[in-house]
Amino acid sequence: MRRVLGAAALVVVAFAPVVPAASEALVEAGYVVFAVNPRAASRYRDRHTLSGAKSDPGDAKMLAELVRTDRHNHRQVAGDTALAEGVKVLARAHQTLIWERTRATHRLRCSLREYFPAALETFDDLAHRDTLAVLAKAATPTDAARLTPGKIRTVLRNAGRQRNIETRADTIAAGLRAEALRAPAAVEAAHGATTRSTVAIVAELNAQISALAGELAIHF
């Protein structure tokens, strides 16, 4: 067993990009593993071929030369504990969901700008629970015209707001009813359907982001 581990320590492995499961298994087995940024690997590839063409044998030779001559410029992969690996997985997923929410709110903003600019003037944060709750009930100017301050207060309470409900409801009602050019009814209805869909996606992303944040808090 000592001979095997000793032989493994003499072998240097490079990944570009890093394959977590494989690199962790090799580190645990005693191999020396280096993580190479794919962009850096691309620059090294230019040393060996002018065409920049990729091939498995060519990349294997390039990575072997890289760790033979320039390993000091790259990060050696250290074996993390199971807890650390778990936290990395959760943190990565949490960040990905935040990026997904940002993309979804950008789509929502672009859609509202096309047919319901009053909503953009009324709501600063399109991912906020108040915004999502109201837009789920009033996704078009026509729906907003029928939404009274009393109904908005009920929507805000159901969404979890506890303070300044009446003032906020009056502000929202006035903002959504502001005069603006209207799209044709069929176009407005189509936009409303896409808005409700996007609102539901953002609301679910909010829930999952909170759930992962809770898991992270437990691990930390």
Secondary structure, DSSP 8 states (H G I E B T S, - for coil): -HHHHHHHHT-EEEESS--HHHHHHHHHTT-EEEE--HHHHHHHHHHH-SS----HHHHHHHHHHHHHHSGGGSEE-----HHHHHHHHHHHHHHHHHHHHHHHHHHHHHHHHHH-HHHHHH-S-TTSHHHHHHHHH--SHHHHHH--HHHHHHHHHHHT--SSHHHHHHHHHHHHT-------HHHHHHHHHHHHHHHHHHHHHHHHHHHHHHHHHHH-
